[in-house]
Amino acid sequence: MYPSDGVVLVVDNDLATLKLVTANLNQLGYRTVCKETAEEALELVRNESPAVIVLELSLPGMNGFQFLAELRRTVKGRQIPVIVWTVKDLSSDERLRLRHSAEAIVPRDGASELLKQLNPYLTGAQREQSNSPRGSA
C-alpha cells in the first residue's frame, strides 16, 4: 500500500535539525530528502513518492497544517504516512486536527520515539535498497 522506494522526506526549516535527522536516518540505512518549505515538499511529492514524511509544523510561508491539508487533497498524498515531529506546543484543538491527517505526533526532543514511529513504514527491503549506490542522499 505504501510507496516502496524507502525515501524519507524531512520537511523543516531548521538546518541543524535537518542535519541531525539526515545523519541519524542515513546511519540506519535510510535515504533522506530534505526540504525547507512546505511548498518545496509538495512539489517533490508531485514528482516522487516518499515512503514517509517527517514534518515540522512551524514553517515559513505555508505552515505544516496547511501542508497536510494540501497533501491530503490528492490521492497520492492520502497514501503517504506523515509523522509530525515538532517543537510547537500543540493545543488540544491542534492535536485533534492532526489526529485525522498524521500517523503520529512526536515532540522534537523524542528522537528515539521518531525512529520507532518511522520503523513500520520502512521495511528491511527498503533499507537494503537505500544502501545501494543509488540510495545516497
Buried (B, 14 or more C-beta within 10 A) or exposed (E): EBBEBBBBBBBBBBEEBBEBBBEBBBEBBBBBBBBBBBBBBBEBBEEEBBBBBBBBBEBEEBBBBBBBBBBBEEEEBEEBBBBBBBEBEBEEEBEEBBEEBBBBBBBBEEBEBBBEBBEEBBBEEBBEBBBEEEBEB
